Amino acid sequence: MARKKIALVGSGNIGGTLAHLIGLKELGDVVMFDIAEGVPQGKALDILQSTPVEGVNCAYSGANDYSAIKGSDVVIVTAGVPRKPGMSRDDLVGINLKVMESVGKGIKENCPDAFIVCITNPLDVMVWALQHFSGVPKNMICGMAGVLDSARFRTFLAEEFNVSVEDVTAFVLGGHGDTMVPLARYSTVAGIPLPDLVKMGWTTQEKLDKIIQRTRDGGAEIVNLLKTGSAFYAPAASGIAMAEAYLKDKKRVLPCAVEVKAGTYGQADDVFVGVPVVIGAGGVERVVEIELNAEEQTGFNKSADAVRGLVKTAKGLMGI
Ligand code: APR
């Protein structure tokens, strides 16, 4: 069987890390695309030269022309501008919307059957825009946010409890970052829910609240440290988990930004926002709907409405 073809649209910090991880995991052949001339070619050549050392077989190439992504099985999109200190993700909407327009066209013309993972911020609205511009079926596109937000949450919880990150699960819903809705009762250490761990004296509600706030601000914490860009190692690892679930038909249950249909999750209109989904060979095979309590529903509605507000802004910019 021929190797899978994975296109990385955007060859910056996240794109480069994605390319490296794909090789280390031997997921397929990689085409790196960017508007910056030489950057995708240079990074592709550099990573290709690491394959003999790693003992993996993946082809790498770089391009500035969309024809190079023809026939890709998976496209991971990081093209656009990351935020700088003092900027919110939402400040990027105008500039990155234009980028999604060109990326969407490139996908439509060259690989309309691919599974698309969008990472560009502001995430939820960019997934909406990319689906709009590319015309790909809605089950074949999702945004990477929840896997990263829950990974940050898990990291901080594991530190607090002094246990392995492997044994901590976290359940998050909603938009990326500021309006994320962590569900404490579904987040566990080896199956023990967080509220029980508070009762057991493993932590206090106050400490838990601080951890949740740190998770919401997780991206900004790194932007403020780096000063010249935003996080890229954990976002890349998270995007790879989603692509791998599709390529290997793993049926993983992951929180991803997908279209939540009216009538589900208490929503009156369709909206792209983060919910747990099953990812397998059929793309987003199903949305896992859980019952929310009043507080969780309020948080989720706030998050979904924030995305709707940004989609409205985007539509205004698009004149539709
Ligand atoms: N088409 C293709 N590539 C583009 C375009 C475009 N229209 N516009 C910009 N790019 C490229 C840039 O040349 C750059 O190489 O996108 C790349 C972005 O890389 P970085 O600036 O290093 O940003 P990165 O950290 O990878 O983040 C990318 O993901 O998490 C989000 O907020 C983040 O929106 C940002 C995106």
Boltz pocket constraint, residues with backbone or C-beta under 6 A from the ligand:
constraints:
  - pocket:
      binder: B
      contacts: [[A, 9], [A, 10], [A, 11], [A, 12], [A, 13], [A, 14], [A, 15], [A, 33], [A, 34], [A, 35], [A, 36], [A, 39], [A, 77], [A, 78], [A, 79], [A, 80], [A, 81], [A, 82], [A, 83], [A, 92], [A, 96], [A, 98], [A, 99], [A, 102], [A, 119], [A, 120], [A, 121], [A, 122], [A, 229], [A, 230], [A, 231], [A, 232], [A, 235]]
      max_distance: 6.0
